[in-house]
Amino acid sequence: MNYMWEVLLEAEELGLTKEDIRFIPSPTANPYREIFFRDFNKPIIGQEPINVNAYYRYDLVFGPLLHEEMDEWPELQAVLFDIIAHYLSEADLRSGLCRAQYYACFLVDDIIAGLYGRQNAARLLSFNKKERHLVSAGLLRLYKVGSSIRLFAQLMRELYPDSIVYLDARGIRELLVYIGLKQTPARLSQLELLCDMFVPADYDVKLFWDLHFGLIGTDETMEIGSIMLF
């Protein structure tokens, strides 16, 4: 971990908020790193301020703030440094986003804000951040191409790698969905969101969680004790 933006990503993985992270100017300059911890092997994010080499990339930004004239207002200096460091870190994180990714971010915010209904807002929150953006990217594709079972199956595979979506070959508008995971309230909420948003309203969906239904001729699905009757 070398950059401030990496701290924000790591903090998010640990379930911390941006407010839990505080950047401070390092008392010693390291010419090879932008941020560093006392223990290089086990950085502890959130429990202590993050030391930043202010001159590593942003000399022109931090230089005036850390000038000796500002030493008369140490509290203001510390607050401004933390705010600017957070702003620059966020700018770094967004620098690689394309327009579609921005749209996906806005769509996630709209759903969580309740613009697609409070129930769907709660359902989306049961996904982690990466999964939310997969769902929103799928919705953007849905708006472009219209309702598609193929799109639903692709999204299911992205979110649940072991899942399989079966379409009834007899022309009956029915989907059999094997998830490959045990049922939990959070996962049930997730599947309800995906089915409501991506499956045509006239389709009947049957969910199979960790037990697959038997398929004659496919030995993996015919193991005694591991078959869901259907």
Rosetta blueprint (number, residue, H / E / L):
1 M L
2 N L
3 Y L
4 M H
5 W H
6 E H
7 V H
8 L H
9 L H
10 E H
11 A H
12 E H
13 E H
14 L L
15 G L
16 L L
17 T L
18 K H
19 E H
20 D H
21 I L
22 R L
23 F E
24 I E
25 P E
26 S L
27 P L
28 T L
29 A L
30 N L
31 P L
32 Y L
33 R L
34 E L
35 I E
36 F E
37 F L
38 R L
39 D L
40 F L
41 N L
42 K L
43 P L
44 I L
45 I L
46 G L
47 Q L
48 E L
49 P L
50 I E
51 N E
52 V E
53 N L
54 A L
55 Y L
56 Y L
57 R L
58 Y L
59 D H
60 L H
61 V H
62 F H
63 G H
64 P H
65 L H
66 L L
67 H L
68 E H
69 E H
70 M H
71 D H
72 E H
73 W L
74 P H
75 E H
76 L H
77 Q H
78 A H
79 V H
80 L H
81 F H
82 D H
83 I H
84 I H
85 A H
86 H H
87 Y H
88 L H
89 S H
90 E H
91 A H
92 D H
93 L H
94 R H
95 S L
96 G L
97 L L
98 C L
99 R H
100 A H
101 Q H
102 Y H
103 Y H
104 A H
105 C H
106 F H
107 L H
108 V H
109 D H
110 D H
111 I H
112 I H
113 A L
114 G L
115 L L
116 Y L
117 G L
118 R H
119 Q H
120 N H
121 A H
122 A H
123 R H
124 L H
125 L H
126 S L
127 F L
128 N L
129 K H
130 K H
131 E H
132 R H
133 H H
134 L H
135 V H
136 S H
137 A H
138 G H
139 L H
140 L H
141 R H
142 L H
143 Y H
144 K H
145 V H
146 G L
147 S L
148 S L
149 I H
150 R H
151 L H
152 F H
153 A H
154 Q H
155 L H
156 M H
157 R H
158 E H
159 L H
160 Y L
161 P L
162 D L
163 S L
164 I E
165 V E
166 Y E
167 L E
168 D L
169 A L
170 R L
171 G L
172 I L
173 R L
174 E E
175 L E
176 L E
177 V E
178 Y E
179 I L
180 G L
181 L L
182 K L
183 Q L
184 T L
185 P H
186 A H
187 R H
188 L H
189 S H
190 Q H
191 L H
192 E H
193 L H
194 L H
195 C H
196 D H
197 M H
198 F H
199 V L
200 P L
201 A L
202 D L
203 Y L
204 D E
205 V E
206 K E
207 L E
208 F E
209 W L
210 D L
211 L L
212 H E
213 F E
214 G L
215 L L
216 I L
217 G L
218 T L
219 D H
220 E H
221 T H
222 M L
223 E L
224 I L
225 G L
226 S L
227 I E
228 M E
229 L L
230 F L
